[in-house]
Amino acid sequence: MASQAKEGTPLVDKDDKKDEKDSGACCSPATATIIALVGLVTIVVVKVQLTAWLFSMSKFPTVYSFYSAIVTDVMLIPMFLLFPKQWGVPALDMFGPPKFVFTLIIIFTTFDMAFTNIALANISVALQQCIAATNPFWTVMIESVLYGKFQHPIIYGTVSGLVVGAILVSVSDITRVNVTGVLFACAAVLCSASKYAFTHHAFMQYKKKFTALSLLFWVDLFMIPIFIPWVWANGEIIMVFEANMNATEWFRFTGTAALGGVRALTQFFVLSYTTATTMSVANTFALVLNILISLMWQPTAITPLLVGGICMVILTSAFYAYLKSSKDACFGVLRSSGGGGGGGH
């Protein structure tokens, strides 16, 4: 949920980094980066696996998303008390015309979270992760259509490979595919890509007024009133109380929801040390782990199409991360064409 930044991330000013360096930190920046990245990958993998496991026993994906927003805000309050400089309040002009920056962030984040959890409740982790991996394709296409931000043909070809891989995984066992889950997974990735395409550039103008932690707090806070009528309308809120969960089950439900907030906080700290491109590589690694782990415990028919689709998604994701992280990728063809490899999505 935390917004991703390009090289020279706005989350930590250069002066702040200099102060950190001079204050004698307990470990070097390189060590801190490794620890942060390992922590992020671990939390992302654990979060996805626990969420899928939770939904395998009881399916309350919308209530779970609603509860996660509440738990995240509760967790952030002591963070602001300890680090008051991280607090910020959105200005009214962030909600309205001409760009509706904050409004769009809230709407797309809400549906991204809810649709992702609904997908996890209905389809396998492997399939959901492969569909989620197509995010770069939709982001590139939306930016090309709306902003005329065209990329090198190599980029278009690479991100198209993600879609082909996801399709192969989807049809690998067509008789067992849950259409609802696939549709919500596709809707989730479209919301995620739209959130980036519509809001990233506009939101950069507020980078000196707002921190990622305060953004996370306010986005989750404004998501709550959207979820309230939703969970009443689909009846999930009643189903949760009728389930009569005991203390252990509530602890498990709360702990898994809290991991969503912890993941967002970890993304903030990772972006404090490194770039969004590096985090993209970390997310790709987490994607691979999630797919492999899920195949061990979820009933999935291992077919040539499934293996081929997963391999295509993994290899294409890795190649895309390489293209976006290296200015000399493909012998500098991207750089010379203006399609630049550095500082990607």
Salt bridges, closest charged atoms under 4 A:
ASP22 OD2 - LYS18 NZ 3.56
ASP112 OD2 - LYS195 NZ 3.62
GLU143 OE1 - LYS149 NZ 3.74
GLU143 OE2 - HIS201 NE2 3.56
GLU143 OE1 - HIS345 NE2 3.82
ASP173 OD2 - ARG176 NE 3.70
ASP328 OD1 - ARG335 NH2 3.07
